Amino acid sequence: MTITEIITSFFVIVGTFFIFVSAIGLIRLRDVYTRTHAGGKSSTLGVMSIMFGAVIFFLVTQGDFNFKLILTIIFVLMTAPLAALAVNRSAYRTNVKLDEATSMDELGDAMDIEREKEKLKRISEE
């Protein structure tokens, strides 16, 4: 087994581990907010790790720098966390309840500030 195969295998195994942990989190966690966190963070790192292993493999074995894989890594890095954020915000705006074990509601504080700004804007327009 060559060093390239070892490094590539390491990244693929680490990526598979993170995707597996993400799948367990989607099944075991209690509410939509923690589930989207598990799905967004772990699977993003898992997919990026597998793609990075593929970049290393093709670069060393074929001497080909695969720019499409780099673009895929960047695309996943930028879109998956934003998708999880959008799902969480829409769930919060439709009053999906937090789990009883949740100790902080940071989004609620931010949403209250946004509502106050909207009220002040409407008052100033009148």
VENQUI-V197514 format. One record per backbone hydrogen bond with DSSP energy under -1.0 kcal/mol. NH is the residue of the N-H (numbers start at 1). CO is the residue of the C=O. E is the energy in kcal/mol with one decimal. If there is no record, write none. Layout:
# VENQUI-V197514
NH;CO;E + NH;CO;E
This chain:
# VENQUI-V197514
6;2;-1.9 + 7;3;-2.6 + 8;4;-2.8 + 9;5;-2.5 + 10;6;-2.3 + 11;7;-2.1 + 12;8;-2.3 + 13;9;-2.8 + 14;10;-2.7 + 15;11;-2.4 + 16;12;-2.4 + 17;13;-2.4 + 18;14;-2.3 + 19;15;-2.1 + 20;16;-2.4 + 21;17;-2.7 + 22;18;-2.2 + 23;19;-2.2 + 24;20;-2.3 + 25;21;-2.5 + 26;22;-2.2 + 27;23;-1.4 + 28;24;-3.0 + 29;25;-2.1 + 35;31;-2.0 + 36;32;-2.3 + 37;33;-1.5 + 38;34;-2.3 + 39;35;-2.7 + 40;36;-2.6 + 41;37;-2.5 + 42;38;-1.2 + 45;41;-2.1 + 46;42;-2.4 + 47;43;-2.8 + 48;44;-2.3 + 49;45;-2.1 + 50;46;-2.2 + 51;47;-2.5 + 52;48;-2.3 + 53;49;-2.1 + 54;50;-1.9 + 55;51;-2.2 + 56;52;-2.3 + 57;53;-2.3 + 58;54;-2.6 + 59;55;-2.2 + 60;56;-2.4 + 61;57;-2.7 + 62;58;-1.3 + 64;58;-1.7 + 67;65;-1.1 + 70;66;-1.2 + 71;67;-2.4 + 72;68;-2.1 + 73;69;-2.3 + 74;70;-2.4 + 75;71;-2.7 + 76;72;-2.6 + 77;73;-2.4 + 78;74;-1.9 + 79;75;-2.4 + 80;76;-1.7 + 83;79;-2.5 + 84;80;-2.1 + 85;81;-2.2 + 86;82;-2.4 + 87;83;-2.3 + 88;84;-2.4 + 89;85;-2.7 + 90;86;-2.3 + 91;87;-2.2 + 92;88;-2.3 + 93;89;-2.6 + 94;90;-1.3 + 95;92;-1.5 + 96;91;-2.5 + 102;99;-1.4 + 109;105;-1.3 + 110;106;-1.9 + 111;107;-2.8 + 112;108;-2.1 + 113;109;-1.8 + 114;110;-2.0 + 115;111;-2.4 + 116;112;-2.2 + 117;113;-2.1 + 118;114;-2.2 + 119;115;-2.3 + 120;116;-2.5 + 121;117;-2.2 + 122;118;-2.3 + 123;119;-2.5 + 124;120;-2.3 + 125;121;-1.5 + 126;122;-1.2
